[in-house]
């Protein structure tokens, strides 16, 4: 897998096919990026589990923080890593142990050893990307905020802004 470039189809399949996100490194501070990502994913209908050993039992975005991935009481689809690149390997090992399907490393987080380990265990991997930004880009919402995606197209977005897949009669869209 080329982790410098991901196809829209690859990202779309993850976002449409996986509904439970564990956000490792979730912050109780409402001004932190992890908080914004959690709130956005919750608004799109995802089940979001904040994970932070220092804040276990606290409430963040109306969700109870768990201290570790191993403390989660239900299956997890995506482990979203809001920690530094060095921490990604041990978090990936834990993601494999709990049966996650995807390891997603946030913007600025890249660990090729963790990616190889996850892929060898059958997990999908995304590095140096944000699911909030990718969802917004693929749904067309990112343009609503005035962000220039450098794409002008008449094609419908590949993800609906309401959380579902766009339907199109066109073969290419």
C-alpha positions in Angstrom: 0.0 0.0 0.0 1.2 3.5 -0.9 0.7 5.4 2.3 1.6 8.7 0.6 -1.6 8.6 -1.5 -5.0 7.0 -0.8 -7.7 6.7 -3.4 -11.1 8.3 -2.7 -12.6 4.8 -2.9 -10.3 3.4 -0.2 -11.1 6.3 2.2 -14.8 6.2 1.3 -15.0 2.4 1.9 -13.6 2.9 5.4 -15.9 5.8 6.3 -19.0 4.1 5.0 -18.2 0.6 6.1 -17.0 1.2 9.6 -19.2 2.9 12.2 -17.4 2.5 15.6 -14.3 4.7 16.2 -12.1 4.6 19.2 -10.2 7.9 19.5 -6.9 7.2 21.3 -5.6 10.4 22.8 -9.0 12.0 23.1 -8.8 15.2 25.1 -11.3 16.6 27.6 -10.4 20.1 26.4 -13.0 21.3 24.0 -10.4 23.4 22.0 -8.4 20.3 21.0 -8.6 18.8 17.5 -9.5 15.4 19.0 -12.6 16.9 20.5 -13.7 18.5 17.2 -13.2 15.2 15.4 -15.2 13.3 18.0 -18.1 15.8 17.8 -18.1 15.8 14.0 -18.1 12.0 13.8 -20.9 11.8 16.4 -22.9 14.3 14.4 -22.5 12.0 11.3 -23.9 9.0 13.2 -20.7 7.3 14.1 -20.3 5.6 17.5 -17.2 7.3 19.1 -15.4 6.0 22.1 -12.8 8.4 23.7 -9.7 6.6 25.0 -7.2 8.3 27.3 -5.6 6.7 30.4 -5.4 10.0 32.3 -9.1 10.7 31.9 -10.8 7.4 32.3 -14.4 7.8 33.6 -14.6 11.5 32.5 -17.3 12.5 30.1 -16.2 14.0 26.7 -18.7 15.0 24.1 -21.3 13.1 26.1 -19.2 9.9 25.9 -17.5 8.2 28.7 -13.7 8.1 28.4 -12.1 4.6 28.8 -8.5 4.3 29.9 -7.3 1.9 27.2 -8.5 0.0 24.1 -8.7 -3.2 26.1 -11.3 -1.6 28.4 -13.8 -1.0 25.6 -16.9 -3.2 26.1 -17.9 -3.6 22.4 -16.3 -4.2 19.0 -14.3 -1.4 17.5 -14.0 -0.9 13.8 -11.5 2.0 13.6 -8.7 3.0 16.0 -8.0 6.7 15.4 -4.6 7.7 16.8 -4.2 11.2 18.2 -0.8 10.4 19.7 2.7 10.9 18.4 4.2 8.7 15.8 6.3 6.8 18.3 3.2 5.7 20.2 1.5 4.4 17.1 3.2 1.0 17.1 2.1 0.0 20.6 -1.4 1.4 19.9 -1.5 -0.6 16.7 -0.5 -3.8 18.6 -3.4 -3.1 21.0 -5.8 -2.5 18.0 -4.9 -5.9 16.6 -5.5 -7.5 20.0 -9.0 -6.1 20.2 -9.9 -7.0 16.7 -10.1 -3.6 15.1 -10.5 -3.4 11.3 -8.7 -0.1 10.6 -5.8 1.8 12.1 -6.1 5.5 11.3 -3.3 7.8 12.2 -4.1 11.5 12.4 -2.4 14.4 10.6 1.3 14.4 11.5 1.2 10.8 12.7 3.1 8.3 10.6 4.7 5.0 11.6 5.6 2.7 8.8 6.4 -0.2 11.2 2.9 0.1 12.7 1.4 0.2 9.2 3.3 -3.0 8.1 2.2 -4.8 11.3 -1.4 -3.8 10.9 -1.5 -4.8 7.3 0.1 -8.1 8.0 -2.7 -8.7 10.5 -5.3 -7.9 7.9 -6.1 -4.3 9.0 -6.5 -1.3 6.7 -4.2 1.6 7.4 -4.5 5.3 6.9 -1.7 7.6 8.0 -1.3 11.4 8.2 -5.0 12.0 7.5 -8.0 13.1 9.5 -11.4 11.3 9.2 -13.2 14.6 9.8 -11.4 16.3 6.9 -11.7 13.3 4.6 -15.4 13.0 5.3 -15.9 16.7 4.7 -13.9 16.5 1.5 -15.7 13.5 0.1 -19.2 14.8 1.1 -18.5 18.2 -0.3 -19.1 19.8 3.1 -15.5 21.1 3.3 -16.4 23.7 0.6 -19.3 25.0 2.8 -16.7 26.4 5.2 -14.9 28.2 2.4 -12.1 25.7 2.1 -10.8 25.5 -1.5 -10.5 21.8 -2.3 -8.9 22.7 -5.7 -11.6 20.6 -7.3 -14.3 21.9 -9.5 -16.6 19.2 -10.7 -20.2 18.4 -11.6 -20.0 15.0 -10.0 -21.9 14.3 -6.9 -20.0 13.8 -3.7 -19.2 10.1 -3.0 -20.4 10.4 0.6 -23.7 12.1 1.5 -23.5 14.9 4.0 -26.1 13.0 6.1 -23.8 10.1 6.7 -25.0 7.9 3.8 -23.6 7.1 0.4 -24.7 9.3 -2.4 -26.8 7.6 -5.0 -26.2 8.3 -8.6 -27.6 6.9 -11.8 -24.4 7.8 -13.7 -22.0 4.9 -14.1 -19.0 7.1 -13.1 -20.5 8.9 -10.2 
